[in-house]
Amino acid sequence: MSFDPFNRLLDLIEFEGLSDDDALTGLSEPNAFFHRLVHEGLVTWVDQAVRRYRDVFLADMVAIGARDVVAVRPWVHQVPPSDASSRTHELCVWGRAYTYRSSSRLVRELRVPVTGSTEDRLRSDAEKSTMAYVVAMGSLIDNASFDRQRGRYLGGMPFPVLPPDPHIAGTTPPDLVRVLEVSCTDGAVAPLFQGSVETAEAYFAEHGRTAIRDLFRSTARRPGYDCLECKERKVCDRLPRYGGMLGISDVSRPRRVYTATTGRYHDECAAQEHFRTLRLPVDDVRETPSAVRQGNAVHAWLQRLHDRVPRRPCTTDDLPEDPRHWTGGSWRLEGAEAENAAAMLASHLEVCPYLGLAPEAPAHTERVIAADDPHCDTLVIAHADLVYRRSGSWNYREVKTTSLKRITDGDLLLSRYQQTALAILLYEAGAIPLGPLSAVELEILTPHGPDLRILDPRSPALREEARRTVRPWAAAWHADAAHLANPGPACRRCPYHQWCPSAEAGEEVKK
């Protein structure tokens, strides 16, 4: 996680008593702990993120006249068992926790750092109310007891907690609760909650308690990203397993997720893929050039149409009313860019997957499909634009957009669109039910018309071609521990250039 070294540095400042300058100077030393274990690009981000976080925090404390400011470990709220057959449940919060006095009030405050803008995240009332409730009602973990029996508590025993003690900061009930989100990119602070303990309790009772109960009552299991760290995955009968799917026999590396995008990014530049995995902030101009904006708007528009109930084919009435000004999801297009993308939408009408499909036929947009490869301890995931059932067989639809008039991929189809190769392997793994008429459908939309390719996931020859396509990229990614940059053409559009130690070299190559 990008926040692991971030939190470690703040711990040195807030709990070990180092000055900001001393902690950050140690970060930049070549032999420092962080440089031995952390990519140089992440070190650059951590340095800026810690400085920005500390500047904002100190300024805020001065602005509100905070006194006796003490950093504490985040709180945990324990719900005791209701009977002999149940167990203690714990609600935890993540972030940086503080207690202080403002005017005559004792305050508990949780600051949740985020890598990007605070405007990028839309937190539900259930999430915000739960955070406020835990901060208001929670207890501090007894770290000394925890450290003595760490394995026991990490194995599932309820955390040892400290009783209220006026001499131990953070243990006594507060008068005021504050929960804030803090951007490590621009320093913006977004208030998520501020109020009394009673207000936090009422907020949680209205929005959070039902959501928590639904989580405990839910028995539905759907393979996805949660399977990465789930302790039950080895005995779960819903997570398909395909040993050797990626052609790798090595379980010594950390457990990770592999997608077609992972392979493509790593093949271009290993550092770029590493920064993407860490979710470092991006340069929006480079991240979303015109072609990407058009593609995202088209995808969002089609998703909305394909989610309608009852299901029905897309028609000319479903196209943007004004092709020069329209919005797909959060993507606003104008002028020639909008017209070009609207023409792509028009070309979809000829190949809409709902043509001739029964209105009640099962269909799922933006479906996450997962399978596990135990030979390399890797979770393999695909994001299907649409999976739907026709004539009793499930089909996988992948939509791509391009402004090219002529598409000449030929034998390079699977390598150019590696999502199709991965989809074929996921059929083979059983992650998608394989029926007699199942197909991997590649829908390529252009302003000049559609190009629909139909691939048979039952074909032995196609399965072998899919393995030859996916496995080299997956093997290179899985074995890479250095994540070295590859200065070259990819630097022209890399959205992580501000963190990359080789960015200047890449710019020279570009020239």
C-alpha positions in Angstrom: 0.0 0.0 0.0 1.2 3.5 -0.8 0.0 4.5 2.8 2.3 1.9 4.5 5.4 4.1 4.4 3.3 7.2 4.7 1.9 6.0 8.1 5.3 4.8 9.2 6.8 8.2 8.8 3.9 9.9 10.6 4.3 7.3 13.4 7.9 8.4 13.8 6.7 12.1 14.1 3.6 11.6 16.2 4.6 8.7 18.4 8.4 8.6 18.4 8.9 12.3 18.8 11.0 12.9 15.7 10.7 16.4 14.1 9.2 16.6 10.7 12.6 17.6 9.2 14.4 14.7 10.8 11.8 12.1 9.7 11.7 13.4 6.1 15.5 13.7 5.9 15.8 10.1 6.9 13.4 9.2 4.0 15.8 10.7 1.4 19.0 9.0 2.7 20.1 6.3 0.2 20.6 3.7 2.9 17.4 4.5 4.8 14.9 1.7 5.5 12.4 3.2 3.0 14.9 3.2 0.1 15.7 -0.4 0.7 12.1 -1.6 0.6 10.2 1.1 -1.3 10.3 2.1 -5.0 12.0 5.4 -5.5 8.9 6.8 -7.1 6.9 6.0 -4.1 9.5 7.7 -1.9 8.9 10.8 -3.9 5.2 10.7 -3.4 5.5 9.9 0.3 7.8 12.9 0.9 5.3 15.2 -0.7 2.2 13.6 0.9 3.6 13.7 4.5 4.7 17.3 4.1 1.3 18.3 2.7 -0.6 16.4 5.4 1.4 17.8 8.2 1.1 21.4 6.9 -2.6 21.1 6.7 -3.0 19.4 10.1 -0.8 21.9 12.0 -2.6 24.9 10.3 -6.0 23.4 11.2 -5.1 22.9 14.8 -4.0 26.5 15.0 -7.2 27.7 13.3 -9.5 26.0 15.7 -7.4 26.8 18.8 -6.7 23.2 19.7 -4.8 22.5 22.9 -3.2 19.4 24.3 -3.1 17.7 20.9 -2.2 14.0 21.2 -2.0 11.4 18.4 -3.5 8.1 19.3 -4.1 4.8 17.6 -7.5 4.6 15.9 -10.4 3.4 18.0 -12.2 0.1 17.8 -15.8 -0.5 19.0 -16.6 -4.0 20.4 -20.1 -5.5 20.4 -20.3 -8.2 23.0 -21.9 -11.6 22.2 -25.7 -11.7 22.6 -25.7 -15.3 23.7 -23.4 -18.3 24.2 -23.5 -19.3 20.5 -22.4 -15.9 19.2 -19.1 -14.0 19.5 -17.7 -10.5 19.9 -17.9 -8.4 16.8 -15.6 -5.4 16.2 -16.0 -2.3 14.2 -12.7 -0.6 13.2 -11.8 2.6 11.5 -8.7 3.4 9.4 -6.9 6.8 9.4 -4.9 9.1 11.7 -6.6 9.6 15.1 -6.2 12.5 17.5 -7.6 13.9 20.7 -7.4 17.5 21.9 -9.3 20.3 23.6 -11.0 23.1 21.7 -12.6 25.8 23.8 -13.9 23.7 26.7 -14.7 20.6 24.8 -12.8 17.3 24.6 -12.6 16.3 20.9 -11.9 13.0 19.2 -10.9 13.5 15.6 -10.2 11.0 12.8 -8.4 12.2 9.6 -8.7 9.8 6.6 -5.9 10.5 4.1 -6.6 9.8 0.4 -4.2 9.9 -2.5 -6.4 11.9 -4.9 -8.9 14.7 -4.6 -11.6 14.6 -2.0 -14.1 15.3 -4.7 -13.3 11.9 -6.3 -14.8 9.9 -3.5 -18.5 9.7 -2.7 -19.0 8.0 0.7 -22.4 6.7 1.7 -24.2 7.7 4.8 -23.7 4.2 6.1 -19.9 4.5 5.8 -19.7 8.0 7.3 -22.1 7.2 10.1 -20.2 4.0 11.0 -16.9 6.0 11.1 -18.4 8.6 13.3 -20.0 6.0 15.6 -16.7 4.1 16.1 -14.8 7.3 16.9 -17.5 8.4 19.3 -18.0 5.1 21.1 -14.8 3.2 20.5 -12.0 2.2 22.9 -8.2 2.3 22.4 -6.4 -0.9 21.8 -4.0 -1.9 24.7 -0.9 -2.0 22.5 1.3 -3.5 25.2 -1.0 -6.5 25.6 -1.5 -6.8 21.9 2.3 -6.9 21.2 2.8 -9.7 23.8 0.3 -12.0 22.1 0.1 -10.5 18.6 -0.5 -13.9 16.9 -3.4 -14.7 19.1 -5.2 -11.4 18.4 -4.4 -11.4 14.7 -5.9 -14.9 14.6 -9.3 -13.6 15.6 -9.4 -13.0 19.3 -11.0 -9.6 20.2 -8.5 -6.9 20.7 -7.5 -6.0 24.2 -8.8 -2.5 25.0 -8.0 0.1 27.6 -10.7 1.2 30.1 -11.6 4.9 30.3 -8.8 6.7 32.2 -8.5 10.5 32.4 -4.7 10.1 32.5 -4.6 8.3 29.2 -5.4 10.4 26.1 -8.1 9.0 23.9 -9.8 6.7 26.4 -12.4 9.0 27.9 -15.7 9.8 26.1 -15.5 13.0 24.0 -17.8 16.0 23.9 -17.3 16.4 20.1 -16.6 14.0 17.3 -14.9 15.1 14.0 -14.3 12.9 10.9 -12.4 14.5 8.0 -11.1 13.4 4.7 -7.7 14.9 3.7 -6.3 14.9 0.2 -2.6 14.2 0.0 -2.6 15.7 -3.5 -3.9 19.2 -2.9 -4.4 19.4 0.9 -8.1 19.9 0.6 -10.1 18.9 3.7 -13.6 17.5 3.4 -15.7 17.2 6.6 -17.5 13.8 6.8 -19.0 14.3 10.2 -19.0 16.8 13.1 -21.2 16.6 16.1 -21.8 15.2 19.6 -21.7 11.6 20.7 -25.5 11.6 20.8 -25.6 12.9 17.2 -23.1 10.3 16.1 -25.3 7.5 17.7 -28.4 8.8 16.1 -26.7 9.1 12.7 -25.5 5.5 13.0 -28.9 4.2 14.1 -30.5 5.7 11.0 -27.9 4.8 8.4 -25.2 2.5 9.7 -26.8 -0.2 11.9 -28.9 -1.7 9.2 -26.0 -1.8 6.8 -23.9 -3.6 9.3 -26.6 -6.1 10.1 -27.1 -6.8 6.4 -23.4 -7.6 6.1 -23.6 -10.2 8.9 -26.8 -11.7 7.6 -25.7 -11.9 4.0 -24.9 -15.4 2.8 -24.4 -14.4 -0.9 -20.9 -15.1 -2.3 -19.6 -13.6 -5.5 -16.0 -14.1 -6.5 -14.2 -10.8 -7.0 -11.5 -8.6 -5.5 -12.4 -9.6 -1.9 -11.1 -13.1 -2.8 -7.5 -11.7 -2.7 -7.2 -11.7 1.1 -10.2 -13.8 2.1 -9.1 -16.4 4.6 -11.9 -18.8 3.4 -10.9 -18.8 -0.2 -9.2 -22.2 -0.1 -12.4 -23.9 1.0 -14.8 -21.7 -0.9 -16.8 -23.6 -3.5 -17.7 -20.3 -5.4 -14.1 -19.3 -6.3 -13.0 -21.3 -9.4 -9.5 -22.6 -9.4 -7.3 -23.2 -12.4 -3.8 -24.3 -11.5 -1.4 -23.2 -14.2 -3.8 -20.7 -15.7 -1.0 -18.2 -16.0 1.7 -20.8 -16.6 3.7 -19.9 -13.5 4.8 -22.2 -10.7 6.0 -19.9 -7.9 4.2 -19.2 -4.7 7.1 -17.2 -3.1 5.8 -13.8 -4.2 3.1 -11.8 -2.5 -0.4 -12.6 -3.4 -1.7 -10.2 -6.0 -4.3 -9.5 -8.7 -3.6 -10.0 -12.4 -5.8 -8.4 -15.1 -5.3 -7.8 -18.8 -4.6 -4.1 -17.9 -1.8 -5.3 -15.5 -0.1 -7.2 -18.3 -0.4 -4.3 -20.8 0.9 -1.7 -18.4 3.8 -3.8 -17.2 4.8 -4.6 -20.8 5.0 -0.9 -21.6 6.8 0.1 -18.3 7.1 -1.8 -15.1 7.3 1.3 -13.0 4.1 2.7 -14.5 2.3 -0.5 -13.6 3.7 -0.4 -10.1 2.5 3.2 -9.6 -0.9 2.2 -10.9 -1.1 -0.6 -8.4 -0.2 1.7 -5.6 -2.9 4.1 -6.8 -0.6 7.1 -6.9 -2.2 10.4 -8.1 -2.2 10.8 -11.9 -1.8 13.7 -14.3 -5.4 14.0 -15.5 -4.4 15.4 -18.9 -2.2 12.4 -19.7 -4.5 9.9 -18.0 -7.6 10.9 -20.1 -6.6 12.0 -23.6 -9.4 12.5 -26.1 -9.6 8.9 -27.2 -10.0 7.7 -23.6 -12.6 10.4 -22.8 -14.6 9.3 -25.8 -14.3 5.6 -25.0 -15.4 6.2 -21.4 -18.4 8.2 -22.4 -19.5 5.6 -24.9 -19.1 2.8 -22.3 -21.1 4.7 -19.7 -23.8 5.5 -22.2 -24.2 1.9 -23.2 -24.1 0.6 -19.7 -27.1 2.8 -18.8 -29.0 1.5 -21.8 -28.1 -2.1 -21.1 -29.2 -1.8 -17.5 -32.8 -0.9 -18.4 -35.6 -3.1 -17.3 -37.2 -4.7 -19.2 -34.2 -5.4 -21.5 -34.6 -4.1 -25.0 -32.3 -3.4 -27.9 -30.7 0.0 -28.4 -32.4 2.1 -31.1 -31.9 5.5 -32.7 -34.2 7.0 -30.0 -31.5 6.1 -27.5 -28.7 8.2 -29.1 -27.7 11.6 -27.8 -30.3 14.2 -28.7 -27.5 16.7 -29.5 -24.5 14.8 -30.9 -22.3 17.9 -30.4 -23.0 18.2 -26.6 -23.7 15.2 -24.5 -22.6 13.4 -21.3 -21.9 9.7 -20.7 -21.6 9.0 -17.0 -19.3 11.7 -15.7 -17.7 12.3 -19.1 -18.8 15.5 -20.8 -18.0 15.7 -24.5 -18.2 18.8 -26.8 -17.9 19.6 -30.4 -16.1 17.3 -32.8 -15.1 15.0 -30.0 -18.7 14.5 -29.0 -19.8 14.0 -32.7 -17.1 11.3 -33.2 -18.2 9.4 -30.0 -21.9 9.8 -30.9 -21.1 8.1 -34.3 -19.6 5.2 -32.4 -22.8 4.9 -30.4 -24.8 4.9 -33.6 -22.6 2.0 -35.0 -23.5 0.0 -31.9 -27.2 -0.2 -33.0 -26.3 -2.8 -35.7 -24.6 -5.2 -33.2 -26.4 -4.6 -29.9 -26.3 -7.8 -27.9 -30.0 -7.4 -27.0 -31.2 -7.8 -30.6 -33.5 -10.8 -30.6 -32.9 -11.4 -26.9 -35.8 -12.1 -24.6 -36.6 -9.1 -22.3 -36.3 -11.3 -19.2 -32.9 -12.9 -20.2 -30.2 -12.6 -17.5 -27.6 -9.9 -18.2 -25.0 -8.1 -16.1 -23.1 -5.0 -17.1 -19.6 -4.3 -15.8 -19.3 -7.7 -14.2 -16.2 -8.7 -12.3 -15.2 -12.3 -13.1 -12.5 -14.0 -11.0 -10.6 -17.2 -10.8 -7.7 -18.3 -8.6 -4.4 -19.8 -9.9 -3.0 -21.6 -6.9 0.3 -22.5 -8.7 1.3 -18.8 -8.4 -1.1 -17.7 -5.6 -2.6 -15.1 -8.0 -6.2 -13.9 -8.3 -7.1 -13.5 -12.0 -9.8 -10.9 -12.7 -11.6 -9.7 -15.8 -14.0 -6.8 -16.1 -16.7 -7.8 -18.6 -18.6 -4.9 -20.2 -21.5 -7.4 -20.4 -22.2 -11.0 -19.7 -25.6 -12.3 -20.8 -27.4 -15.5 -21.6 -28.8 -16.3 -25.0 -30.4 -19.7 -25.8 -29.2 -21.1 -22.5 -25.5 -20.2 -23.0 -23.6 -17.4 -21.4 -21.7 -14.9 -23.6 -19.0 -12.4 -22.8 -19.1 -9.1 -24.6 -16.1 -6.7 -24.7 -16.6 -3.3 -26.2 -13.7 -1.2 -27.7 -13.7 2.1 -29.4 -11.4 3.5 -32.1 -11.4 6.3 -34.6 -9.6 4.2 -37.2 -11.4 3.6 -40.5 -9.9 0.2 -41.0 -9.0 -2.4 -38.4 -6.2 -4.7 -39.4 -5.3 -6.9 -36.4 -5.6 -10.3 -38.1 -3.7 -12.9 -36.1 -2.8 -10.3 -33.5 -6.4 -10.1 -32.3 -5.9 -11.8 -28.9 -2.6 -9.9 -28.1 -4.1 -6.6 -29.2 -7.2 -7.1 -27.1 -5.8 -9.3 -24.3 -9.1 -9.1 -22.4 -10.5 -11.6 -25.0 -7.6 -14.0 -24.4 -8.2 -13.8 -20.6 -11.9 -14.3 -21.1 -11.3 -17.5 -23.0 -9.1 -18.8 -20.1 -11.8 -17.8 -17.6 -14.3 -19.9 -19.5 -11.8 -22.8 -19.3 -11.4 -22.2 -15.6 -15.2 -22.4 -15.1 -15.5 -18.8 -13.9 -18.0 -18.3 -16.7 -20.4 -21.2 -17.4 -19.5 -22.7 -20.7 -22.5 -23.7 -22.8 -22.8 -25.1 -26.3 -23.3 -21.6 -27.8 -21.1 -19.6 -25.5 -18.9 -16.9 -27.2 -16.4 -14.2 -26.5 -17.7 -11.3 -28.5 -15.4 -8.4 -29.3 -17.4 -5.3 -30.4 -15.2 -2.7 -32.0 -17.0 0.6 -32.5 -15.8 3.2 -34.9 -17.5 6.4 -36.3 -17.7 4.5 -39.6 -19.5 1.4 -38.4 -19.1 -1.6 -36.1 -16.7 -4.6 -36.3 -18.0 -7.6 -34.3 -15.7 -10.6 -33.8 -17.0 -13.9 -32.4 -14.6 -16.2 -30.7 -15.4 -19.8 -29.6 -14.1 -20.5 -26.1 -14.6 -24.2 -26.6 -12.0 -24.3 -29.4 -8.8 -26.1 -28.3 -6.8 -24.1 -30.8 -8.1 -20.8 -29.5 -7.5 -21.8 -25.9 -3.9 -22.7 -26.7 -3.5 -19.3 -28.5 -5.0 -17.6 -25.5 -2.4 -19.3 -23.2 0.5 -18.2 -25.5 -0.8 -14.7 -25.4 -1.4 -14.3 -21.7 1.4 -16.3 -20.1 4.5 -14.4 -21.3 3.1 -11.1 -20.0 1.9 -12.6 -16.8 5.3 -14.4 -16.2 7.3 -11.2 -16.7 5.0 -9.3 -14.3 4.9 -12.0 -11.6 8.7 -12.3 -11.5 9.4 -8.6 -11.4 10.5 -7.3 -8.0 12.4 -4.1 -9.1 9.6 -2.4 -11.2 12.3 -0.5 -13.2 11.2 2.3 -15.5 11.6 1.8 -19.2 12.2 5.3 -20.6 10.9 5.6 -24.1 7.7 6.2 -26.1 5.4 5.3 -23.2 6.7 8.4 -21.3 4.8 10.6 -23.7 1.5 9.6 -22.2 2.5 8.3 -18.8 0.2 9.8 -16.1 2.7 9.0 -13.3 5.6 11.0 -14.8 5.7 13.4 -11.7 6.7 10.4 -9.5 9.0 8.6 -11.9 12.8 8.9 -11.3 13.3 8.2 -15.0 10.8 10.8 -16.3 13.5 13.2 -17.6 15.3 10.4 -19.4 12.0 9.5 -21.0 11.5 13.0 -22.1 14.9 13.0 -23.8 14.0 9.8 -25.6 10.8 11.4 -26.8 12.7 14.3 -28.3 
